[in-house]
């Protein structure tokens, strides 16, 4: 009898050990490492049964040919300082899962922790300095995984936005300085999302969030939106993101709608080639508007309805990999039109129209950049770069960027701080921030991920 029990126990253990994993994983077996805005590694390096570690480091040096005297970069969420070695982002964290419970937390240190959240007016509503409380967190959410279809995830907290295609983490992007479509749209959301994977190739993700890249809520209404991602095969990816909310501080009647749409296509793939191994392009187009509270969407109205206030943009990038994927060349650019300037990244320093942290009833800058209804803003950019990738964890990038705006916007030789470039220098009566219509720059970056 004991021998029989031993045989049965051994057989059951063997059967359990050899039983196939029936968990369905969305997009499993598909090569997505080539996609703009996506992890280019085949698999994580720091992975265990319950924890996947995350380490990312982004260091850059950028030279502006305008050579502003204060070294300040205007109009970018990727860059902060000219002519200096800058730690843009140092991120540490991990993904955690146990019996369906899931969580992800990634800290952020470096200039991006200051540059990205600074346009958020919601932090001036109420108390507790939300900008400081959340500044050093890029992602932090908890949730539960339901084993239905190819999975359903319900998460609450702070998570990345897909609007604009580019990833928040530069190591996942084809270009360093994002075109206006990505750089002027949200990098993060704060709220609740539900990720539904009805098939292997499809994701549907509704959002209930505080607002448009905001830590808090601007008015009584939360933001509503959704993402749909469809990848029918290894070479094609389609994305649509749509948003509706009330995101003008203290103007509850003004509503915002935004639609962001991307198409990615890998049109050449010869992984064993000694020359070109892959070629692909990404194309993104956005359309949006604000209406009510003194602005009128796409139409100029009367004195009551107000002027047109909308957002139109597009960007296109083509990337070529060669030398067994150790090198890649990217070229592209984009355009943007934004009457009312409600999505324009505001200039900094004495040109900033944002509230002064020391006295929020006043603007931070003595000569603030105008962002009133009816103010016009159009811009275009182009860039090209060369990447050397000795392995999947490290990228050395050199990039040339040209950007042009229809109004003075970028930092000129005189900078935006003072005649000397230092904040400690008193401002003469005849001094003004030196804003110009165009800039050319070279960016050198080291991007590490483990």
VOPAGU-2260 file (C-alpha; in pm, 1 decimal, decimal comma):
REM VOPAGU-2260
SITE   aa  ch    i         X         Y         Z
SITE  UNK   A    0       0,0       0,0       0,0
SITE  UNK   A    1     277,6     243,3      87,4
SITE  UNK   A    2     451,2     164,4    -239,7
SITE  UNK   A    3     125,9     227,2    -429,5
SITE  UNK   A    4      75,4     561,4    -256,6
SITE  UNK   A    5     432,8     658,9    -337,2
SITE  UNK   A    6     381,0     575,8    -704,2
SITE  UNK   A    7      55,8     772,8    -720,6
SITE  UNK   A    8     211,0    1070,3    -539,6
SITE  UNK   A    9     513,1    1065,4    -771,6
SITE  UNK   A   10     284,9    1042,2   -1076,0
SITE  UNK   A   11      72,0    1335,5    -958,0
SITE  UNK   A   12     379,7    1548,6    -892,0
SITE  UNK   A   13     518,1    1465,1   -1236,1
SITE  UNK   A   14     183,1    1546,1   -1396,7
SITE  UNK   A   15     169,4    1881,8   -1214,6
SITE  UNK   A   16     527,1    1964,8   -1306,7
SITE  UNK   A   17     471,1    1879,8   -1673,7
SITE  UNK   A   18     129,1    2046,0   -1704,2
SITE  UNK   A   19     140,4    2319,4   -1966,1
SITE  UNK   A   20      94,3    2681,2   -1858,9
SITE  UNK   A   21    -254,8    2770,9   -1976,1
SITE  UNK   A   22    -219,3    3143,4   -1896,1
SITE  UNK   A   23    -278,6    3346,9   -2209,6
SITE  UNK   A   24     -37,6    3635,3   -2257,0
SITE  UNK   A   25    -137,6    3921,1   -2490,4
SITE  UNK   A   26      99,0    3990,6   -2782,2
SITE  UNK   A   27     308,4    3686,6   -2676,9
SITE  UNK   A   28     556,8    3556,4   -2931,9
SITE  UNK   A   29     539,8    3880,8   -3128,3
SITE  UNK   A   30     849,3    4089,5   -3200,9
SITE  UNK   A   31     776,7    4440,6   -3075,2
SITE  UNK   A   32    1135,9    4542,1   -3001,6
SITE  UNK   A   33    1152,4    4754,1   -3319,4
SITE  UNK   A   34     856,8    4978,2   -3231,5
SITE  UNK   A   35     894,8    5347,0   -3153,6
SITE  UNK   A   36     804,2    5404,5   -2787,8
SITE  UNK   A   37     859,3    5043,4   -2684,2
SITE  UNK   A   38    1114,6    4836,4   -2490,4
SITE  UNK   A   39    1375,3    4714,1   -2740,6
SITE  UNK   A   40    1496,3    4423,8   -2522,6
SITE  UNK   A   41    1392,6    4065,2   -2595,7
SITE  UNK   A   42    1326,0    4008,8   -2225,6
SITE  UNK   A   43    1383,5    4179,6   -1889,4
SITE  UNK   A   44    1720,4    4129,9   -1722,0
SITE  UNK   A   45    1616,3    4148,7   -1355,5
SITE  UNK   A   46    1326,3    3905,8   -1353,8
SITE  UNK   A   47    1208,2    3659,1   -1092,0
SITE  UNK   A   48     878,1    3485,6   -1020,4
SITE  UNK   A   49     724,2    3777,0    -831,2
SITE  UNK   A   50     943,6    4079,5    -909,0
SITE  UNK   A   51    1089,7    4236,6   -1222,6
SITE  UNK   A   52    1347,3    4501,8   -1139,8
SITE  UNK   A   53    1377,0    4825,3   -1338,3
SITE  UNK   A   54    1687,3    5045,0   -1365,6
SITE  UNK   A   55    1713,6    5328,6   -1621,6
SITE  UNK   A   56    1961,3    5612,3   -1659,1
SITE  UNK   A   57    1945,4    5898,8   -1910,6
SITE  UNK   A   58    2240,6    6138,3   -1935,0
SITE  UNK   A   59    2266,6    6404,8   -2205,7
SITE  UNK   A   60    2472,6    6695,1   -2328,4
SITE  UNK   A   61    2306,8    6941,4   -2564,6
SITE  UNK   A   62    2450,0    7240,2   -2746,3
SITE  UNK   A   63    2221,2    7515,1   -2873,3
SITE  UNK   A   64    2363,0    7724,7   -3154,2
SITE  UNK   A   65    2166,1    8016,2   -3002,9
SITE  UNK   A   66    2402,2    7979,3   -2704,8
SITE  UNK   A   67    2178,0    8144,3   -2438,8
SITE  UNK   A   68    2375,1    8310,2   -2159,7
SITE  UNK   A   69    2182,2    8124,9   -1886,2
SITE  UNK   A   70    2213,3    7776,6   -2046,7
SITE  UNK   A   71    1834,4    7733,8   -2020,6
SITE  UNK   A   72    1643,5    7518,4   -2270,5
SITE  UNK   A   73    1297,2    7650,5   -2359,8
SITE  UNK   A   74    1013,4    7438,5   -2496,3
SITE  UNK   A   75    1130,7    7085,4   -2419,0
SITE  UNK   A   76    1043,4    6814,6   -2167,7
SITE  UNK   A   77    1350,7    6609,6   -2263,8
SITE  UNK   A   78    1611,4    6881,5   -2207,0
SITE  UNK   A   79    1670,1    7141,5   -1936,7
SITE  UNK   A   80    2023,7    7280,2   -1963,4
SITE  UNK   A   81    2244,9    7377,9   -2259,4
SITE  UNK   A   82    2619,6    7320,6   -2278,3
SITE  UNK   A   83    2626,4    7109,1   -1961,0
SITE  UNK   A   84    2630,0    6738,7   -1884,4
SITE  UNK   A   85    2284,4    6678,2   -1743,3
SITE  UNK   A   86    2131,6    6379,3   -1561,7
SITE  UNK   A   87    1791,1    6397,3   -1719,5
SITE  UNK   A   88    1650,2    6090,4   -1548,3
SITE  UNK   A   89    1761,3    5826,5   -1301,0
SITE  UNK   A   90    1480,7    5576,0   -1252,1
SITE  UNK   A   91    1465,7    5283,5   -1009,8
SITE  UNK   A   92    1176,4    5052,1    -937,6
SITE  UNK   A   93    1004,8    4732,4   -1029,7
SITE  UNK   A   94     691,1    4539,2   -1118,7
SITE  UNK   A   95     541,4    4311,0    -855,2
SITE  UNK   A   96     281,8    4033,4    -884,4
SITE  UNK   A   97     144,0    3763,4    -656,5
SITE  UNK   A   98    -171,6    3557,2    -703,9
SITE  UNK   A   99    -328,5    3820,5    -928,3
SITE  UNK   A  100    -226,2    4118,1    -714,9
SITE  UNK   A  101      -2,3    4351,9    -911,9
SITE  UNK   A  102     186,7    4673,8    -862,0
SITE  UNK   A  103     449,5    4891,0   -1027,1
SITE  UNK   A  104     655,8    5172,2    -884,0
SITE  UNK   A  105     932,8    5369,2   -1056,7
SITE  UNK   A  106    1104,0    5665,5    -897,0
SITE  UNK   A  107    1246,0    5952,8   -1099,1
SITE  UNK   A  108    1535,5    6178,8   -1016,5
SITE  UNK   A  109    1709,2    6433,4   -1235,7
SITE  UNK   A  110    1589,5    6734,1   -1432,8
SITE  UNK   A  111    1276,1    6563,6   -1568,5
SITE  UNK   A  112    1129,4    6558,6   -1217,3
SITE  UNK   A  113    1118,6    6939,2   -1240,5
SITE  UNK   A  114    1067,9    6997,4   -1612,9
SITE  UNK   A  115     770,8    6769,6   -1682,9
SITE  UNK   A  116     518,3    6850,6   -1404,1
SITE  UNK   A  117     573,6    7228,5   -1402,9
SITE  UNK   A  118     277,7    7307,4   -1635,4
SITE  UNK   A  119      25,7    7148,1   -1396,4
SITE  UNK   A  120    -208,8    7419,7   -1264,6
SITE  UNK   A  121    -411,4    7167,7   -1061,6
SITE  UNK   A  122    -149,9    7168,0    -783,9
SITE  UNK   A  123    -249,6    7525,9    -696,3
SITE  UNK   A  124    -600,4    7410,6    -602,2
SITE  UNK   A  125    -603,1    7335,4    -231,5
SITE  UNK   A  126    -320,1    7239,1      -4,4
SITE  UNK   A  127     -35,3    6992,1      48,1
SITE  UNK   A  128     195,8    7086,4    -242,1
SITE  UNK   A  129     112,0    6801,9    -478,2
SITE  UNK   A  130     394,0    6896,3    -715,5
SITE  UNK   A  131     645,6    6822,0    -442,2
SITE  UNK   A  132     462,4    6516,4    -310,7
SITE  UNK   A  133     454,4    6338,8    -649,2
SITE  UNK   A  134     757,4    6490,0    -822,7
SITE  UNK   A  135     996,3    6200,0    -766,3
SITE  UNK   A  136     754,4    5930,0    -881,9
SITE  UNK   A  137     704,2    5860,2   -1251,6
SITE  UNK   A  138     480,3    5554,9   -1208,1
SITE  UNK   A  139     309,0    5410,7    -901,8
SITE  UNK   A  140      -2,1    5195,9    -923,6
SITE  UNK   A  141    -159,5    4886,6    -772,0
SITE  UNK   A  142    -426,7    4658,0    -907,6
SITE  UNK   A  143    -552,7    4310,8    -981,6
SITE  UNK   A  144    -520,6    4076,3   -1278,2
SITE  UNK   A  145    -828,2    3877,3   -1379,0
SITE  UNK   A  146    -751,6    3563,1   -1580,7
SITE  UNK   A  147   -1026,1    3623,0   -1838,7
SITE  UNK   A  148    -967,6    3605,3   -2217,4
SITE  UNK   A  149    -607,6    3720,8   -2254,1
SITE  UNK   A  150    -626,5    3907,1   -1924,9
SITE  UNK   A  151    -800,8    4202,0   -1760,7
SITE  UNK   A  152    -602,3    4441,5   -1540,3
SITE  UNK   A  153    -762,8    4696,8   -1309,9
SITE  UNK   A  154    -508,8    4953,0   -1182,0
SITE  UNK   A  155    -523,7    5271,3    -975,0
SITE  UNK   A  156    -250,0    5527,7    -926,7
SITE  UNK   A  157     -12,8    5710,5   -1160,6
SITE  UNK   A  158      60,0    5552,0   -1496,7
SITE  UNK   A  159     207,6    5651,8   -1831,0
SITE  UNK   A  160       6,8    5818,7   -2106,8
SITE  UNK   A  161      10,3    5679,6   -2461,1
SITE  UNK   A  162     -93,0    6008,3   -2622,3
SITE  UNK   A  163     172,1    6124,4   -2868,4
SITE  UNK   A  164     324,6    5773,9   -2924,1
SITE  UNK   A  165     664,1    5845,0   -2764,9
SITE  UNK   A  166     751,3    5672,4   -2440,1
SITE  UNK   A  167     827,8    5879,7   -2131,8
SITE  UNK   A  168    1156,3    5688,5   -2114,4
SITE  UNK   A  169    1400,9    5799,2   -2383,5
SITE  UNK   A  170    1565,1    5457,9   -2402,8
SITE  UNK   A  171    1244,8    5335,2   -2573,1
SITE  UNK   A  172    1223,6    5612,0   -2835,3
SITE  UNK   A  173    1373,3    5640,6   -3182,1
SITE  UNK   A  174    1447,8    6012,2   -3132,1
SITE  UNK   A  175    1559,9    6208,9   -2825,5
SITE  UNK   A  176    1392,4    6548,4   -2871,6
SITE  UNK   A  177    1033,6    6449,1   -2940,6
SITE  UNK   A  178     835,0    6637,0   -3202,0
SITE  UNK   A  179     562,7    6873,5   -3080,6
SITE  UNK   A  180     291,2    6606,2   -3104,9
SITE  UNK   A  181     452,6    6408,4   -2822,4
SITE  UNK   A  182     631,0    6685,1   -2634,1
SITE  UNK   A  183     314,3    6896,7   -2593,6
SITE  UNK   A  184      77,3    6614,2   -2492,8
SITE  UNK   A  185      57,0    6419,8   -2162,1
SITE  UNK   A  186     334,2    6200,5   -2030,1
SITE  UNK   A  187     134,3    6070,6   -1732,9
SITE  UNK   A  188    -216,4    6025,9   -1594,6
SITE  UNK   A  189    -332,1    5998,8   -1233,9
SITE  UNK   A  190    -644,9    5788,4   -1178,0
SITE  UNK   A  191    -791,1    5447,6   -1265,9
SITE  UNK   A  192    -755,3    5238,7   -1580,4
SITE  UNK   A  193    -885,9    4900,7   -1695,7
SITE  UNK   A  194    -678,2    4705,3   -1947,6
SITE  UNK   A  195    -889,4    4451,9   -2137,7
SITE  UNK   A  196    -725,8    4200,1   -2373,2
SITE  UNK   A  197   -1013,1    4018,7   -2553,5
SITE  UNK   A  198    -770,7    3858,2   -2800,8
SITE  UNK   A  199    -396,7    3809,3   -2833,5
SITE  UNK   A  200    -369,3    4103,9   -3071,7
SITE  UNK   A  201    -603,6    4362,5   -2914,6
SITE  UNK   A  202    -605,6    4585,0   -2606,4
SITE  UNK   A  203    -895,1    4810,0   -2499,2
SITE  UNK   A  204    -817,7    5044,2   -2209,1
SITE  UNK   A  205   -1067,5    5293,7   -2059,6
SITE  UNK   A  206    -949,1    5566,5   -1817,9
SITE  UNK   A  207   -1108,1    5765,0   -1534,7
SITE  UNK   A  208    -842,3    6019,5   -1437,6
SITE  UNK   A  209    -793,8    6347,7   -1253,6
SITE  UNK   A  210    -715,9    6538,0   -1571,8
SITE  UNK   A  211    -481,1    6612,6   -1857,5
SITE  UNK   A  212    -130,4    6544,6   -1717,1
SITE  UNK   A  213    -235,6    6669,6   -1376,3
SITE  UNK   A  214    -176,8    6550,0   -1023,8
SITE  UNK   A  215    -508,7    6691,4    -904,2
SITE  UNK   A  216    -844,6    6782,0   -1060,6
SITE  UNK   A  217    -902,1    7123,7   -1217,8
SITE  UNK   A  218   -1279,8    7143,4   -1171,3
SITE  UNK   A  219   -1562,7    6913,4   -1060,8
SITE  UNK   A  220   -1541,1    6691,3   -1369,7
SITE  UNK   A  221   -1275,8    6416,6   -1396,0
SITE  UNK   A  222   -1106,4    6328,5   -1722,7
SITE  UNK   A  223   -1239,7    6041,6   -1935,4
SITE  UNK   A  224   -1056,6    5856,8   -2207,2
SITE  UNK   A  225    -953,7    5531,7   -2366,3
SITE  UNK   A  226    -679,5    5358,8   -2560,8
SITE  UNK   A  227    -716,1    5091,5   -2828,3
SITE  UNK   A  228    -403,9    4908,6   -2944,3
SITE  UNK   A  229    -418,5    4655,5   -3226,8
SITE  UNK   A  230    -120,4    4456,3   -3355,8
SITE  UNK   A  231    -238,4    4199,1   -3612,5
SITE  UNK   A  232     117,4    4074,1   -3672,4
SITE  UNK   A  233     482,6    4148,5   -3596,1
SITE  UNK   A  234     506,2    4424,5   -3855,9
SITE  UNK   A  235     200,3    4642,0   -3788,5
SITE  UNK   A  236      69,4    4836,4   -3490,4
SITE  UNK   A  237    -228,3    5073,2   -3474,9
SITE  UNK   A  238    -310,0    5294,4   -3176,3
SITE  UNK   A  239    -589,1    5536,9   -3098,1
SITE  UNK   A  240    -617,7    5744,6   -2778,9
SITE  UNK   A  241    -911,5    5972,1   -2705,6
SITE  UNK   A  242    -974,2    6210,9   -2417,6
SITE  UNK   A  243   -1251,0    6437,1   -2284,7
SITE  UNK   A  244   -1233,5    6657,1   -1975,4
SITE  UNK   A  245   -1253,3    6998,6   -1812,4
SITE  UNK   A  246    -892,5    7111,1   -1780,9
SITE  UNK   A  247    -894,8    7489,8   -1763,9
SITE  UNK   A  248    -834,0    7600,7   -1405,3
SITE  UNK   A  249   -1136,8    7781,8   -1261,2
SITE  UNK   A  250   -1324,8    7764,7   -1596,9
SITE  UNK   A  251   -1559,4    7468,1   -1549,9
SITE  UNK   A  252   -1759,0    7544,3   -1866,7
SITE  UNK   A  253   -1456,5    7490,4   -2091,3
SITE  UNK   A  254   -1431,6    7131,3   -2216,8
SITE  UNK   A  255   -1138,3    6969,2   -2393,1
SITE  UNK   A  256   -1145,2    6690,0   -2651,1
SITE  UNK   A  257    -835,0    6527,3   -2796,5
SITE  UNK   A  258    -779,6    6239,8   -3039,8
SITE  UNK   A  259    -434,4    6089,6   -3095,1
SITE  UNK   A  260    -373,6    5822,8   -3359,8
SITE  UNK   A  261     -61,2    5632,2   -3465,4
SITE  UNK   A  262      37,3    5378,6   -3729,3
SITE  UNK   A  263     366,9    5186,4   -3713,3
SITE  UNK   A  264     489,5    4965,4   -3995,9
SITE  UNK   A  265     804,6    4756,6   -4033,0
SITE  UNK   A  266     838,8    4726,1   -4408,8
SITE  UNK   A  267    1176,6    4549,7   -4423,1
SITE  UNK   A  268    1306,8    4273,4   -4197,9
SITE  UNK   A  269    1620,1    4070,2   -4276,8
SITE  UNK   A  270    1764,9    3989,8   -3931,4
SITE  UNK   A  271    2048,7    3776,6   -4071,8
SITE  UNK   A  272    2168,2    4039,3   -4315,9
SITE  UNK   A  273    2521,3    4178,1   -4282,3
SITE  UNK   A  274    2393,5    4516,3   -4402,1
SITE  UNK   A  275    2049,2    4663,9   -4340,8
SITE  UNK   A  276    1849,7    4444,2   -4104,2
SITE  UNK   A  277    1526,5    4639,4   -4048,2
SITE  UNK   A  278    1342,9    4945,6   -4175,7
SITE  UNK   A  279    1026,8    5090,6   -4022,3
SITE  UNK   A  280     829,2    5410,7   -3987,6
SITE  UNK   A  281     592,0    5560,0   -3732,8
SITE  UNK   A  282     324,0    5815,7   -3817,1
SITE  UNK   A  283     111,3    6004,7   -3564,3
SITE  UNK   A  284    -167,7    6258,6   -3609,4
SITE  UNK   A  285    -355,8    6453,8   -3340,6
SITE  UNK   A  286    -669,4    6664,3   -3349,3
SITE  UNK   A  287    -831,7    6837,5   -3054,3
SITE  UNK   A  288   -1008,3    7149,1   -2932,5
SITE  UNK   A  289   -1139,8    7339,7   -2633,4
SITE  UNK   A  290   -1489,4    7487,7   -2632,8
SITE  UNK   A  291   -1686,0    7697,3   -2382,7
SITE  UNK   A  292   -1576,8    7949,6   -2126,1
SITE  UNK   A  293   -1480,9    8207,9   -2388,4
SITE  UNK   A  294   -1328,9    7987,1   -2661,2
SITE  UNK   A  295   -1496,8    7821,8   -2957,6
SITE  UNK   A  296   -1321,4    7512,7   -3088,0
SITE  UNK   A  297   -1240,5    7529,6   -3459,2
SITE  UNK   A  298   -1449,5    7839,2   -3537,0
SITE  UNK   A  299   -1396,1    8202,4   -3450,2
SITE  UNK   A  300   -1712,3    8305,4   -3272,6
SITE  UNK   A  301   -1860,7    8633,1   -3156,7
SITE  UNK   A  302   -1762,2    8827,1   -2846,3
SITE  UNK   A  303   -1949,5    8575,7   -2628,7
SITE  UNK   A  304   -1833,6    8246,8   -2782,5
SITE  UNK   A  305   -1477,6    8368,2   -2828,6
SITE  UNK   A  306   -1199,2    8283,1   -3073,6
SITE  UNK   A  307   -1100,8    7944,2   -3211,8
SITE  UNK   A  308    -893,9    7726,0   -2979,5
SITE  UNK   A  309    -774,0    7393,2   -3117,9
SITE  UNK   A  310    -476,5    7162,3   -3164,9
SITE  UNK   A  311    -362,5    7002,9   -3493,5
SITE  UNK   A  312     -36,2    6816,7   -3523,1
SITE  UNK   A  313     144,1    6534,9   -3700,8
SITE  UNK   A  314     483,8    6368,5   -3685,3
SITE  UNK   A  315     662,3    6109,0   -3897,9
SITE  UNK   A  316     984,6    5914,7   -3835,2
SITE  UNK   A  317    1168,8    5654,5   -4040,0
SITE  UNK   A  318    1431,5    5428,7   -3884,0
SITE  UNK   A  319    1689,8    5200,0   -4045,3
SITE  UNK   A  320    1886,3    4936,2   -3850,3
SITE  UNK   A  321    2212,5    4788,5   -3978,2
SITE  UNK   A  322    2529,7    4604,8   -3867,6
SITE  UNK   A  323    2327,1    4331,9   -3693,8
SITE  UNK   A  324    2112,5    4592,7   -3514,7
SITE  UNK   A  325    2413,7    4754,8   -3347,7
SITE  UNK   A  326    2353,5    5080,1   -3536,6
SITE  UNK   A  327    2038,8    5268,1   -3638,5
SITE  UNK   A  328    1968,3    5589,0   -3827,4
SITE  UNK   A  329    1645,7    5786,7   -3773,0
SITE  UNK   A  330    1510,7    6087,9   -3961,1
SITE  UNK   A  331    1181,2    6269,7   -3921,9
SITE  UNK   A  332     992,6    6563,9   -3781,1
SITE  UNK   A  333     652,4    6718,3   -3740,9
SITE  UNK   A  334     418,6    7019,2   -3735,9
SITE  UNK   A  335     181,1    7172,8   -3481,1
SITE  UNK   A  336     -83,4    7444,6   -3477,4
SITE  UNK   A  337    -235,0    7551,7   -3145,1
SITE  UNK   A  338    -440,6    7876,5   -3139,2
SITE  UNK   A  339    -486,8    7978,2   -2777,0
SITE  UNK   A  340    -159,2    7802,6   -2689,4
SITE  UNK   A  341    -333,4    7581,1   -2435,8
SITE  UNK   A  342     -95,0    7289,4   -2502,6
SITE  UNK   A  343     220,2    7491,3   -2570,3
SITE  UNK   A  344     502,5    7427,1   -2322,4
SITE  UNK   A  345     546,7    7766,1   -2160,2
SITE  UNK   A  346     889,5    7933,1   -2159,7
SITE  UNK   A  347    1071,3    7941,0   -1827,7
SITE  UNK   A  348    1242,1    8207,4   -1617,6
SITE  UNK   A  349    1129,5    8566,8   -1659,1
SITE  UNK   A  350     917,3    8459,5   -1957,4
SITE  UNK   A  351     711,1    8209,1   -1756,4
SITE  UNK   A  352     337,1    8277,3   -1719,9
SITE  UNK   A  353     305,2    8003,8   -1455,0
SITE  UNK   A  354     236,1    8095,9   -1090,7
SITE  UNK   A  355     532,2    8199,0    -880,1
SITE  UNK   A  356     593,6    7920,3    -622,6
SITE  UNK   A  357     678,7    8186,2    -363,2
SITE  UNK   A  358     361,7    8386,8    -438,3
SITE  UNK   A  359     113,1    8196,4    -658,8
SITE  UNK   A  360    -102,9    8508,0    -699,9
SITE  UNK   A  361     170,1    8642,2    -931,5
SITE  UNK   A  362     335,9    8498,6   -1241,1
SITE  UNK   A  363     677,0    8340,8   -1209,4
SITE  UNK   A  364     818,2    8563,1   -1481,8
SITE  UNK   A  365     820,3    8942,2   -1480,6
SITE  UNK   A  366     747,5    8939,7   -1856,4
SITE  UNK   A  367     526,1    8633,6   -1909,2
SITE  UNK   A  368     473,6    8464,5   -2244,0
SITE  UNK   A  369     117,4    8531,4   -2355,8
SITE  UNK   A  370    -127,5    8239,6   -2364,0
SITE  UNK   A  371    -463,2    8411,8   -2405,3
SITE  UNK   A  372    -759,5    8303,7   -2620,5
SITE  UNK   A  373    -686,6    8397,6   -2979,1
SITE  UNK   A  374    -307,5    8397,6   -2942,5
SITE  UNK   A  375    -164,3    8217,3   -3244,4
SITE  UNK   A  376     106,9    7951,7   -3235,3
SITE  UNK   A  377     234,2    7728,5   -3514,2
SITE  UNK   A  378     560,4    7534,8   -3521,9
SITE  UNK   A  379     754,2    7269,1   -3710,0
SITE  UNK   A  380    1065,5    7063,7   -3643,9
SITE  UNK   A  381    1296,9    6812,4   -3806,3
SITE  UNK   A  382    1571,8    6591,7   -3667,7
SITE  UNK   A  383    1808,8    6311,5   -3752,2
SITE  UNK   A  384    2020,4    6089,7   -3530,3
SITE  UNK   A  385    2261,0    5799,5   -3524,7
SITE  UNK   A  386    2247,4    5533,2   -3253,8
SITE  UNK   A  387    2521,2    5292,1   -3154,2
SITE  UNK   A  388    2378,5    5002,7   -2952,5
SITE  UNK   A  389    2655,5    4764,4   -2841,1
SITE  UNK   A  390    2387,1    4557,3   -2668,2
SITE  UNK   A  391    2016,9    4577,6   -2580,0
SITE  UNK   A  392    2088,9    4761,4   -2255,0
SITE  UNK   A  393    2289,7    5057,9   -2378,5
SITE  UNK   A  394    2247,3    5325,0   -2646,7
SITE  UNK   A  395    2485,3    5604,3   -2745,5
SITE  UNK   A  396    2296,3    5867,9   -2947,0
SITE  UNK   A  397    2398,4    6180,1   -3136,0
SITE  UNK   A  398    2115,0    6391,0   -3276,6
SITE  UNK   A  399    2072,2    6713,4   -3471,4
SITE  UNK   A  400    1745,9    6907,2   -3425,2
SITE  UNK   A  401    1598,3    7216,2   -3590,5
SITE  UNK   A  402    1280,6    7374,9   -3452,2
SITE  UNK   A  403    1090,1    7682,6   -3570,2
SITE  UNK   A  404     789,2    7868,1   -3428,4
SITE  UNK   A  405     566,2    8135,6   -3577,3
SITE  UNK   A  406     629,7    8364,9   -3276,5
SITE  UNK   A  407     940,7    8428,8   -3061,8
SITE  UNK   A  408     952,3    8125,5   -2834,9
SITE  UNK   A  409    1295,3    7958,9   -2799,9
SITE  UNK   A  410    1578,2    8091,5   -2584,6
SITE  UNK   A  411    1802,0    8335,7   -2772,4
SITE  UNK   A  412    2152,6    8450,9   -2685,8
SITE  UNK   A  413    2027,6    8675,6   -2401,6
SITE  UNK   A  414    1847,0    8385,8   -2228,5
SITE  UNK   A  415    1535,3    8415,5   -2015,4
SITE  UNK   A  416    1685,4    8482,3   -1670,8
SITE  UNK   A  417    1878,0    8811,0   -1652,9
SITE  UNK   A  418    2149,2    9007,5   -1840,1
SITE  UNK   A  419    2414,6    8786,5   -1676,5
SITE  UNK   A  420    2217,3    8462,6   -1685,1
SITE  UNK   A  421    2205,6    8439,8   -1304,2
SITE  UNK   A  422    1887,4    8468,2   -1097,8
SITE  UNK   A  423    2077,5    8681,0    -845,1
SITE  UNK   A  424    2122,3    8969,4   -1091,5
SITE  UNK   A  425    1867,0    9256,0   -1065,4
SITE  UNK   A  426    1669,3    9319,4   -1385,5
SITE  UNK   A  427    1734,3    9655,9   -1557,9
SITE  UNK   A  428    1421,8    9842,9   -1666,8
SITE  UNK   A  429    1504,8    9797,1   -2034,9
SITE  UNK   A  430    1584,3    9422,6   -2015,2
SITE  UNK   A  431    1348,8    9157,5   -2154,8
SITE  UNK   A  432    1373,9    8778,0   -2200,3
SITE  UNK   A  433    1539,4    8703,6   -2533,3
SITE  UNK   A  434    1292,9    8480,7   -2719,7
SITE  UNK   A  435    1357,9    8391,4   -3085,0
SITE  UNK   A  436    1166,6    8202,2   -3353,0
SITE  UNK   A  437    1407,2    7916,3   -3421,2
SITE  UNK   A  438    1681,8    7705,3   -3274,8
SITE  UNK   A  439    1933,1    7445,7   -3391,3
SITE  UNK   A  440    2097,8    7205,9   -3150,9
SITE  UNK   A  441    2310,0    6892,8   -3121,9
SITE  UNK   A  442    2222,6    6637,2   -2854,1
SITE  UNK   A  443    2453,5    6365,8   -2725,1
SITE  UNK   A  444    2297,8    6107,6   -2492,7
SITE  UNK   A  445    2379,7    5787,0   -2310,5
SITE  UNK   A  446    2073,2    5571,6   -2239,8
SITE  UNK   A  447    2104,9    5270,8   -2006,8
SITE  UNK   A  448    1843,8    5015,1   -1910,4
SITE  UNK   A  449    1864,7    4699,0   -1705,7
